[in-house]
Amino acid sequence: MTHPLSVALAGLGVVGGGVLKLLRDNADIVTARAGRPIAVTAVSARDRTKDRGVALSGLRWYDDPVALAADPAVDVVVELIGGADGPARALVEAAIAAGKPVVTANKAMLAVHGAALAAAAEGGKVPLAFEAAVAGGIPVIKALREGMAANQISRIAGILNGTCNYILTQMRERGREFADVLADAQKLGYAEADPSFDIDGVDAAHKLAILAALAFGRPVAFDAVHVEGIRRISALDIAFAGELGYRIKLLGIARRNDGGIEARVHPCMVPAAAPIARVDGVFNAVVAEGDFVGRVMLEGRGAGAGPTASAVVADLIDLARNRFTPVWGADAAELSNAPSVPMSSHVGPYYLRLMVVDRPGVIADVTAVLRDLRVSLESMLQHGRAPGEAVPVVLVTHETLESSMREALKRIEALDAVLETPAMIRIEAG
């Protein structure tokens, strides 16, 4: 029999346990597709006594995960610890230095340190695989780096965070406010006790930075991603979106234009008929547009033990077959140096909701501001009258420069008839 692929696994949480279970439950399938058995032989985790629901007997245990890289019996290191720095980064660097292939699900580490890790991996001719780092079980890394490798990618967009998608879906379906739905999501385990990374868009931005690097053949540039979360989305805005024929989604969008690469994460209004608008609950979806393949959409579960373990083992099967590609799809010397385009240069239509005192002349004052900044209106909504009281007014613009829109918001908020900070949501085609 061909020598088994010996795997060291760092991190025995939900995903680590899932990897062990998948390799054991589907051993016959994995062996057939890998050309040889794949077996976890060494592990590292913080607590040896914890019951993880999978047998650990017979496995070599290391208290220090970095020590896995020095184990002479290990062929591949799988890093499932998480976090951009600390033991996770130290382990990956040590494994690459030791010439051992690495499989990781760590989007934060790749987004922040991916350029340096890729350079080290290329210099040492060591595979660095990360299918599980973006969108869980959806094979989006393979689709971009291999299936669409012959295409010039013009745009990639996606629902990259299941927690946010679940919250926005529940707000739309039940007409509830953000804070109430977030509390329910935490009780159900869809949101962490501290949900900041999810709801403030950071998790999605990590994933988008990786996708943009792959799509455009450029070293990863997390610092260039514009990031906004969903904390300020209200049930009122979701209701108005429905009336206008849109749904609100937190999207990660990267696009190539004449000035360079634009990368941004923020709430968007997308037409209700767009395929991505119908992706609800905890599901993720990614849309890529190539010059020859056209528009491709992948959808599935973006997190969880099973989907993420599936992606980890897919990488292990590739390594068992000696299949691997450069980290960002091309050798470092072939990567693009296209500049990052600032958010202020973005052009698109906008949704704007104001809470104003219902009195004569207010709309004239608002539209005067927009006129002065050359912001053209497509439509306006105002329901009913409440003289002297606060009423919502919704404006939808034609395509407008972001910097002009932001200046308009500052001037509109300063009007005495405007009672709270205006809500602004960008409109996307989907």
N, C-alpha and C positions, 0 to 999 in steps of 0.2 A: 504493500500500500504506500502511496505517496505520503511523505512526511506531513503531519498536520501543521496547520498554521497556529503557532502558539501566541496567544493574545494576553496582554496585561491590561487590566481594566481598573482605572482610577475613578472612584465615585460609584457608590452602590445605592443611589437614590432611586426614584421612580424609573428613570431611563436605564440606569445601570442594571437594575433588576430585570427590566424588560429585555435587555440585550441577552442576559443569561438565559432567560426563559425562551426567547426566540431560538437561540442557538441550540438549545436542548430539544424543544418541541418540534422544530423543523430541521433537525440534523440531517435527515436524508436529502431533503431538497437543497439545503445549503451545500452539502458535500458534492452533490451532483453538479451544481452550478459553479462551485468554486474549484472543482477538479481535485479537491482534497478536503479532509475534515478541517473545521475551524473550531478551536477549543480555547476557552479562557482557562489559563493555568495559574495566573497570579492576580491578586486584587489588592486594592488599598481603599480604606474608608476610615472615618473618624471613630466609629464605635463597633468593636468586634462582637459585642453582645446583642446587638439589635436584631430582632427577627425580621428578615426582609422577604419572607415568603418563598425563598429559593435556597436550595442546599448549597453550602459553601465548603463542605468537607472536601479535603484533598487539594484545595487551592492554596498556593503560597500566599501568605498575608504580609503586607508591608504597612507599618504605621506611617512611614514617610512615603508619600506617593512618588517623589522624585527618584527614590531608590528603584522603582520599577524599570527606569531607563537603563540601569546598570545590570539588570538580571540577564546573564548570558543565555538563558533558556527562552527568553522572550523574543518573538519575531516582530510584533506590532504592538504599539502602545495606543490604547483608547482613553482619551481624556474626557470625562463626564463630570468634572468637579464644578466647573462654572466660574465666572468672574474674570474680569479682564486681566487681573494681575495675580499675585500670590502663588499658591501651589500649582494652580493650573498652568500658568505661563511658565513657571520654573520647570515643570515636568515636560512640557512640549519642547522647550529650548534644550533641555537635557537629552531628550529622545532624539531630536534632530542632530545634536552634536555627536551622539553615539551611533548615528547612521541608521536609526530605527524608524520605519514608517510610522506616521501618526494619523489617527482618526479622531476627530473632535466634533462636538456639537456646540462649541463655545462661540456664539456669535459676537459677544462683547469683546472677547480677546482678539478675534479676527478683525473686527471693525477698528479697534484701537491700535493693535500691534501687527495687523496682517501684512503690512508692507515689509517690516523687518523679518517676520517669520518666513514669509515667502522667499525673501532673499537668502536667508539661511538654508532653507530647504533646497532651493535651486543650487546654491553653492556646494552643498553636500550631496546633491543628487538623491535627495530623500523625499519620498512621496508625503504630501500633506493633504489629507482628504477631509471634507467637511460637509457632505450632503445633508447631514442632520442639523446643521447650524441655521438653516433658513427653511421655514414652512414645514417643519416636521417631516411627515411621510410623503409630501409632495416632491417628486424628483426634479425640482426646478434647477438645481445646480447642474445636473447632468444635461437637462434640456438646453440650458444656455451654453455650457462649455463644450458639449459634444453634439447634441442633436441639432443645434442651430449654429454650429461653429463656422459654417460657410457664409453666414448672413451678416450684413451690416445691420446692427440693431439700432433703431431710431428712438425707441421708447420702451420702458418697462414700468409697470405699475402694479400695485397689489394691496390686498388686505393682508397685512403681515402680523397682526396681533389679534388672537382669538378673544382675549378678554375684552378689548375695546369693541370688537364686532358684536360680541354677546350683549354688552351694555347698550349699544346703539340700537340693536335689534329689539331688545326688551323695551326700551324707551318708546320706540315707534309702535310696537304692537300693543303696548299697555297704556300708553299715554302718561308714563310716570317720569319723574324728575331723575336727574343723574345720580344724586346722592343716595336715593332710595334703591335704585337698581344696583349701584355699586355695593351697597351693604348686602343685598341678596346674593350677588356674585361672590362675595367673600364667604358667605355661609355655605355656598354650594362648592367652594373650592376652585372656582374659575378665576378668582382674583386673590392675590396675596394679601396678607395682613397689612403690609405697606405696598400699595399698588402703584407707587409713583412711576417705576420704570415702564409699566404698561400704559397707564392712562395719560402720562405726560409725553408719550410718543418715543421714548428713548429706545425701548426694545425694537420697535419697528424701524427706527433709524439705523440701529446696528445692522439689521438684516438688509435694509435698502443699500447701505454702504457696500456690503458684500455683493449684492446683485448688480449694482452699478459698475463695480470693478470688473465683474465678469462680462456684463453686457457690452461695455465700451472698451475693454482691454486696457484698463488703466489701473495703476496701483490704488488700493483702497484709500478713501479719503473721508473718514467719518466726520472730521471737523468741518467739512464743507457742506454737510447736510443741514438744511433748515428744518427745525423741529418744533412742532406745536402738538399739544395733546387735545383731549376731549373734555376737560373739566368745565369749560364754559358753554358746552352745548346744552341747550334747554329743550324741554318738551315743546315749548312754543315754536322754536326754530324747526324742530322735527315736523310739527304739524304744518307749518308754512311750507316746508320743503315738499310735503305730500301734496299740498294744494297746487304747487307750482309744477308738479310732475317729477319731483326728484326724491332721492333718498340720501341720507347723510351717512358717509362712510369715512373712517380714518384710512387714508391711502398713503402709501409710499410711492413716489413717482420720480423716476430719473429719465431725463430726456437729453438727447444730443441736439444742439442747435448751432447756428453759425458762430456763436461766441464761445462755445465749449460745452460743458456738461452741467446741467441743472439737476439738483437732487434735493427733494423736499418731502417732509412728512407732515401732514396736517389734515384736519377734517375737510371733506369735499362734499359738494352736492353733485350727484351723478344722476343722469336720467333713469327713472324707475324701470324703463325697458332695457337698460344696458345689462348684459349678463352679469357683470360684477356687482351690480346693485341688488341682485337676487341671491347673493351669497350671504347667508344669515347665520346667527348663532356663533358658535366657537370655530366655525370653518374659516380657512384661509383661501386666498386665490391669487394667482399671479398672471398678468397679461404681458406678453412680449410681442413686439412688432419688428419683423425682419423684412429686408428688402425683397427676398425671394420667397420665403416661407409665408409671408403675410402675418396675420394676427393669430397668436396661439394663446390659449387660456388653460391653465391648470388649476384644479380646485381639490381641496381635501382637508383633512385634519392637520392643523399646524402644530400640535403639541400632543403630549401624552406618551405613556410608556410604549404602547404598540407602534404608533406611527414613527416616533423618533428612533426607536430601536430598529425598525425596518430600514431606515436610512443609514444608520450606523453599520448594520450588517451588509447592506449593499456595498458600502465602501470596502468592507473586509473581503467580500467576494472578489471585488476588482483587484485588491492587493494580492489575494491568493493566486489570481490568474496573471499577476505581474502587469496589470493594466493601470496606468495612471497618466495624468496629463499635468502640465505646469499649473501652478496654483491659480493664476488668473487667466489661464487659457492659452498663454503664449509665453515664450521666454522673456526674461526681464528686458533684454535689449530690444525686443519688438513691441513693448508696451507703449501706449500713447502717453503723451505729456499734455493732453488737452486741458486747458484751464477750467476751473470751477466757475460757474456763472452765479453771481450773487442773487439772492431772492428779490432784491429791489428791481432787478431787470425782468422779472417774470411778467408776462402779458397774458391776460385771460379775463373772462367775465366774473363778476362778483355778486354775491347776495349780501345785502346790508339791511339789518333790522334796527330801527330806532324806537325808543320809548319817548314820546314827546307829549307836551301839553297840547290838548286839542283846542287850538285857537287860530283865528285867521292869520295868515302870513307865514306860518311855520314852514310849510312845504316850500314856499317861495324862497325862504332863507336857505334851506337845505340845497335846493336845486341851484341856487346862485353859487354856492361853494363848489358844487360839482362842475358847473359851467366854467368857473374860473380856472379849474384844474383840468379842463378838457375831458371830463368823465361823462360819457354819453349814457343816458338811461334807456333801457329796453322796456321796462314795465314797472308799475308801482301798485302795491296793494294796501288798502286801508278799509277795515270793516266797521261800519256803524259810526256813531258819533257819541262823544262823552264830553261836552263842552267844559273846559276848565280842568279836566282830569287827564290822566295818562292813557295814551292809546298807542298800540304798535303800528308802525309804518314800515312796510317792506319795499325796498328798491332793488331792482336787478339791473346791472349795468351791461353794456356791450363790452367787448375786449378793451382792457384798460391796463396801463402800466402800473405795477405794484407800488412803486414809489409815489405815483400820483394818488393812488387809492389811500395809501397810508397818510399822506398829507391831508387829504380830504377828510379822513376820519378824525384827525386831530382838530381840524377847524370845526367840524360838525359837533364834536363832543363839547366844544367850548361855547356853543350857542346856549343861551339861557333856557330855551324851551326844551332842550334835550336833557332828560332826567337821569340817564345812566350811560355807561360806556356802550357804544354801539356794538352790535354783534356782526362780525364779518366772516363769511364763509366763501371760499373759492369754489367756482363751478368747473367741473371737468367732464369731458365726454364719456369717461368710463374706461 
